[in-house]
Amino acid sequence: MTTPAVLLSLLPALLVDLGGLGLALARWSRHPTASLLAALGLVLRLPASLSWVWLMRSELDGTSRALVSGGLGFVSQLGMALVVAAVFVGRAPAEAGAR
């Protein structure tokens, strides 16, 4: 795959991550803890996503490529875990009987 093709395939995820980062920063004053978690998670995901371009073009052997790929996947999923945590942080418990 050529570099432009790889970048084009990553474009939707990059746009969502950048949009989410902008939203987290814009809402920081209203929800600082959730915004911090979301921003950290999205900042982790951006370089992990962009590193795939390098990985696709690298001349690493199979074992090294697998290790780097696993590491990038771990960093990306750690970022997603922080974004999910941001969704639930600071919520008030539901009142008894409320649905």
N, C-alpha and C positions, 0 to 999 in steps of 0.2 A: 504494500500500500504506500502511496506517496504521502508526503507530509501534508499537502493541502487536503487530501482525502481523509487522513486521520483527524486533522483539525476539524473538518466539516462534520465528521461523525461524532466528535465531542461537543460540537457547538450547542446543541440543546441543553445538555447537562451544565455546560459552562454558563449559559445564559440564566438558567434556573438558579445556580449557585450565586452568581453575581447579583441577580435580582433579590434573592433571599438575604444576601449580605447588606444590600442597600436598605431593605425593609427592616432588618434588625437594627441597623444604625439609626434609621429614621424613628424607630419606636423606643430607642434607648432610654429616654427620659421617663416614659410611662411604665416600662417593664425592664428595668436594668439587668436583673439576673437572667431572665429568659433571653434577652437580647445578647448578653455576654456569651451564654452557652451557644446560641445559634451562630453568632459571629465567629466564635472559636471553631465550631464544627465546620462551618463553610470555608473558613480560611484554611483548615486542614485539607479539605476536599479539593480546593483549587490547584495547589501544586501537585497533588497526587494525580489529578486528572490530566494536567498538562505534561506530566512525566511520561505518560503513555506514548506521547509522540516520540520522545527520546528512546523509549524502550523498543518501539517498533523499528526504529532505524539503527539500533545498536547492533554490534557484532558480538554480543555475548553468547557464550555457549549455552546449551540447554539447561544445565543446572543453575548457572548464574541467572539466566533469564527467569527461571521459575522462582528463585529466591527473591529477586527484585520485584517480580510481579506479585508474589505473595505479600511482600512488605508494602507495596503501593496499595494493594487491596485492603490490607489491615488498616493503614492510615486513613483511607477513604471511608471505611466502615466505622472507624472510631469517630470520624467527623460526623457521620450520619447518626451515630449514637448520641452525640452531644446535641444535635438538632432535635432528635426525638425527646431527649431530656428537657430541652427548652420548652417543648409543648406542654409538659406536665408540671414544671416548676412554678411554685407560687400560687397554685390554684387553691381556692377555699374548698374545704370538704362540703359535699352535698348535704343538705339538711335531711333529717330523717323523714322518710315518706315522700320526699320530693322526687318527681320523675319528669 
